[in-house]
Each structure stands twice: as structure tokens, then as C-alpha cells.
């Protein structure tokens, strides 16, 4: 889990349809608010673009909460809740795409 979460966070550090402008930037805002030095505007915008293509609005809200509370990711990953398990599979895929798409921006 740590490796997977670290990959997604590292991508944030390094590197569909939009219902509304406010919802469109959930991940980008969380990324920019983080205290990580590598979370530049360019990287955060890239992460948002990947999120828009790979995660639902509710998935983005949950994933964005990990920037503020990294331990929450651990709780979700280890949860026996079926919806959490399904989310985690989507989140893993998201992290892989972010690493491939945004990693070069660091």
C-alpha cells in the first residue's frame, strides 16, 4: 500500500466531462494546497487532467482528501468495504497514469 500511495503522491510531488468549474479542480486545488515542494501549478493541472479522464467526481473528492490526510488512504486501502476495494483499484490505475503522464514535469 505504501508503495502504491507513494507512487500517486510522488506523481503529485513530481509531476470526460466536467460538471462545473468548481468540481473540475478538486484534485488540482488539493495538490496546490499541499505543502509538497514539487506540487507546482503545472504538475497539479496535469494531475487534474488525468483525474478528469480516470476518476468520477466522488472518486476525485475522496482521492483529494488524501493530500490532507495521508493516513485516510491507508484506511481506505485496508477496508473490507466493497466500494472501497473498487475505489482502490481505480485509484491504483490513476496513480499509474499520473506517473506516466505527469512525472516528466518535475
Residue pairs with C-beta under 8 A, 6 or more apart in sequence:
1 73
1 74
1 77
1 78
4 77
4 92
4 95
5 66
5 70
5 73
5 74
5 77
5 95
7 95
7 96
7 99
8 63
8 66
8 91
8 94
8 95
8 98
8 99
9 36
9 66
9 67
9 70
10 99
11 47
11 95
11 98
11 99
11 102
11 103
12 31
12 34
12 36
12 38
12 39
12 43
12 44
12 47
12 67
12 98
13 36
13 37
13 38
13 39
13 43
13 106
14 38
14 43
14 102
14 103
14 105
14 106
15 38
15 43
15 46
15 47
15 98
15 99
15 101
15 102
15 103
15 104
15 105
15 106
16 52
16 53
18 24
18 52
19 57
23 57
23 60
24 48
24 52
25 48
26 48
26 51
26 57
26 60
26 61
26 64
27 44
27 47
27 48
27 51
27 55
27 60
27 63
27 64
28 44
28 45
28 47
28 48
29 44
29 64
30 64
30 65
30 67
30 68
31 39
31 43
31 44
31 47
31 48
31 67
32 39
32 41
32 44
33 67
33 68
34 67
34 68
38 106
40 105
42 105
43 102
43 105
43 106
46 98
46 101
46 102
46 105
47 98
47 102
49 101
50 94
50 97
50 98
50 101
50 102
51 59
51 60
51 63
51 94
53 97
54 90
54 93
54 94
54 97
55 63
55 90
55 91
55 94
59 87
59 90
59 91
59 94
62 76
62 87
63 91
63 94
65 72
66 72
66 73
76 84
76 87
76 88
77 84
77 88
79 85
